[in-house]
Amino acid sequence: MLMQWIVAAAVFACLLLLLPYLLRRTKRAPSKGGGSGVMLGIGLVFAMIFDPRAAQATEIIDQARDESDDEESGDKT
């Protein structure tokens, strides 16, 4: 369990270190989008991770899916 957190923290740190490079690179690009697409994507990821309502909805959906799987298999607990 601890190893998973270490790997997740390392990936997060790498993404934070790469962020300035990605933003500078998008400013040099000839497209008109700039860095807004990158920032929008990062914002959506953080919203999915840290939004408690989304986490609660996901949990409810998972529970309903588990219950329907149990009913299909004939398992009654």
Backbone as CSV, one residue per row, in Angstrom:
resi,resn,N_x,N_y,N_z,CA_x,CA_y,CA_z,C_x,C_y,C_z
1,MET,0.826,-1.192,0.000,0.000,0.000,0.000,0.865,1.249,0.000
2,LEU,1.923,1.239,0.785,2.817,2.393,0.849,3.515,2.613,-0.489
3,MET,3.848,1.527,-1.173,4.534,1.638,-2.462,3.653,2.339,-3.488
4,GLN,2.346,2.079,-3.459,1.434,2.735,-4.392,1.424,4.239,-4.174
5,TRP,1.440,4.666,-2.924,1.451,6.102,-2.621,2.762,6.735,-3.055
6,ILE,3.862,6.013,-2.898,5.157,6.540,-3.324,5.195,6.714,-4.836
7,VAL,4.695,5.728,-5.549,4.661,5.814,-7.015,3.737,6.951,-7.453
8,ALA,2.573,7.075,-6.817,1.648,8.150,-7.168,2.262,9.518,-6.896
9,ALA,2.964,9.658,-5.782,3.610,10.930,-5.459,4.720,11.243,-6.458
10,ALA,5.451,10.222,-6.883,6.521,10.430,-7.859,5.957,10.862,-9.209
11,VAL,4.875,10.235,-9.639,4.236,10.614,-10.902,3.708,12.041,-10.817
12,PHE,3.086,12.391,-9.703,2.568,13.739,-9.507,3.693,14.765,-9.535
13,ALA,4.813,14.458,-8.876,5.957,15.371,-8.871,6.530,15.541,-10.273
14,CYS,6.607,14.456,-11.033,7.097,14.549,-12.414,6.184,15.418,-13.271
15,LEU,4.884,15.258,-13.094,3.945,16.091,-13.852,4.089,17.563,-13.487
16,LEU,4.280,17.843,-12.210,4.480,19.230,-11.798,5.776,19.797,-12.370
17,LEU,6.819,18.981,-12.443,8.076,19.444,-13.013,7.979,19.664,-14.518
18,LEU,7.159,18.882,-15.202,6.998,19.020,-16.649,6.035,20.136,-17.040
19,LEU,5.223,20.601,-16.128,4.200,21.598,-16.440,4.779,22.887,-17.030
20,PRO,5.804,23.489,-16.451,6.339,24.720,-17.068,6.850,24.490,-18.487
21,TYR,7.498,23.361,-18.726,7.976,23.044,-20.069,6.812,22.935,-21.052
22,LEU,5.762,22.249,-20.656,4.612,22.093,-21.548,3.951,23.432,-21.850
23,LEU,3.846,24.278,-20.846,3.217,25.577,-21.072,4.077,26.465,-21.962
24,ARG,5.399,26.451,-21.784,6.279,27.230,-22.657,6.231,26.711,-24.081
25,ARG,6.148,25.399,-24.216,6.109,24.799,-25.545,4.829,25.176,-26.282
26,THR,3.709,25.230,-25.580,2.459,25.576,-26.250,2.431,27.048,-26.642
27,LYS,3.150,27.898,-25.930,3.204,29.312,-26.305,4.016,29.506,-27.583
28,ARG,5.011,28.664,-27.811,5.825,28.767,-29.025,5.109,28.177,-30.232
29,ALA,4.133,27.349,-30.010,3.440,26.692,-31.109,2.644,27.718,-31.909
30,PRO,2.547,27.540,-33.212,1.837,28.508,-34.044,0.311,28.449,-33.895
31,SER,-0.196,27.475,-33.198,-1.653,27.384,-33.044,-2.153,28.505,-32.157
32,LYS,-3.428,28.811,-32.263,-4.012,29.907,-31.496,-4.505,29.453,-30.130
33,GLY,-4.481,28.164,-29.851,-4.993,27.655,-28.587,-4.134,28.009,-27.395
34,GLY,-2.835,28.104,-27.593,-1.926,28.419,-26.499,-1.918,27.326,-25.450
35,GLY,-1.793,27.708,-24.195,-1.733,26.745,-23.106,-3.073,26.496,-22.462
36,SER,-4.122,27.061,-23.044,-5.429,26.921,-22.407,-5.914,25.473,-22.404
37,GLY,-5.608,24.723,-23.431,-6.023,23.326,-23.478,-5.346,22.497,-22.403
38,VAL,-4.065,22.773,-22.184,-3.328,22.053,-21.148,-3.901,22.400,-19.780
39,MET,-4.129,23.682,-19.541,-4.657,24.105,-18.248,-6.073,23.564,-18.031
40,LEU,-6.880,23.527,-19.076,-8.225,22.968,-18.958,-8.172,21.481,-18.621
41,GLY,-7.274,20.761,-19.266,-7.124,19.337,-18.973,-6.674,19.092,-17.544
42,ILE,-5.722,19.885,-17.069,-5.250,19.736,-15.694,-6.374,20.057,-14.716
43,GLY,-7.130,21.103,-15.012,-8.259,21.461,-14.148,-9.299,20.356,-14.079
44,LEU,-9.586,19.731,-15.214,-10.562,18.637,-15.230,-10.072,17.439,-14.427
45,VAL,-8.785,17.150,-14.524,-8.230,16.027,-13.754,-8.352,16.299,-12.259
46,PHE,-7.976,17.513,-11.832,-8.081,17.840,-10.414,-9.533,17.854,-9.958
47,ALA,-10.449,18.308,-10.815,-11.858,18.317,-10.446,-12.376,16.892,-10.257
48,MET,-11.943,15.972,-11.121,-12.390,14.588,-10.981,-11.812,13.949,-9.731
49,ILE,-10.577,14.296,-9.404,-9.922,13.669,-8.250,-10.468,14.201,-6.934
50,PHE,-10.614,15.517,-6.835,-10.897,16.140,-5.545,-12.354,16.555,-5.339
51,ASP,-13.232,16.299,-6.293,-14.632,16.679,-6.132,-15.351,15.605,-5.316
52,PRO,-15.803,15.927,-4.102,-16.424,14.900,-3.262,-17.748,14.394,-3.826
53,ARG,-18.486,15.258,-4.511,-19.761,14.791,-5.083,-19.530,13.778,-6.186
54,ALA,-18.507,13.995,-7.004,-18.208,13.036,-8.064,-17.741,11.707,-7.474
55,ALA,-16.949,11.783,-6.418,-16.496,10.550,-5.763,-17.672,9.794,-5.162
56,GLN,-18.601,10.531,-4.570,-19.781,9.900,-3.982,-20.646,9.266,-5.071
57,ALA,-20.818,9.965,-6.178,-21.610,9.411,-7.280,-20.954,8.156,-7.846
58,THR,-19.644,8.178,-7.970,-18.931,7.009,-8.456,-19.104,5.830,-7.506
59,GLU,-19.056,6.097,-6.209,-19.250,5.042,-5.212,-20.655,4.450,-5.304
60,ILE,-21.657,5.289,-5.478,-23.041,4.809,-5.590,-23.205,3.953,-6.839
61,ILE,-22.614,4.387,-7.931,-22.701,3.624,-9.181,-22.008,2.275,-9.023
62,ASP,-20.840,2.271,-8.378,-20.129,1.002,-8.149,-20.943,0.054,-7.267
63,GLN,-21.594,0.579,-6.233,-22.414,-0.265,-5.365,-23.597,-0.841,-6.132
64,ALA,-24.242,-0.021,-6.947,-25.375,-0.512,-7.741,-24.918,-1.578,-8.734
65,ARG,-23.761,-1.366,-9.315,-23.223,-2.347,-10.265,-22.901,-3.664,-9.559
66,ASP,-22.321,-3.572,-8.350,-22.031,-4.781,-7.588,-23.304,-5.523,-7.214
67,GLU,-24.334,-4.786,-6.805,-25.607,-5.413,-6.447,-26.248,-6.086,-7.650
68,SER,-26.176,-5.440,-8.804,-26.770,-6.064,-9.992,-25.980,-7.301,-10.408
69,ASP,-24.640,-7.266,-10.229,-23.834,-8.446,-10.534,-24.185,-9.598,-9.583
70,ASP,-24.415,-9.272,-8.299,-24.784,-10.303,-7.331,-26.146,-10.910,-7.669
71,GLU,-27.075,-10.076,-8.095,-28.407,-10.590,-8.458,-28.335,-11.492,-9.668
72,GLU,-27.488,-11.142,-10.629,-27.355,-11.956,-11.841,-26.728,-13.317,-11.518
73,SER,-25.813,-13.336,-10.568,-25.147,-14.601,-10.251,-25.962,-15.455,-9.283
74,GLY,-27.021,-14.885,-8.707,-27.854,-15.631,-7.784,-27.340,-15.619,-6.367
75,ASP,-26.357,-14.809,-6.088,-25.784,-14.703,-4.734,-26.670,-13.810,-3.891
76,LYS,-27.131,-14.349,-2.769,-27.982,-13.560,-1.893,-27.313,-13.446,-0.532
77,THR,-26.873,-12.237,-0.206,-26.178,-12.037,1.072,-27.005,-11.214,2.004
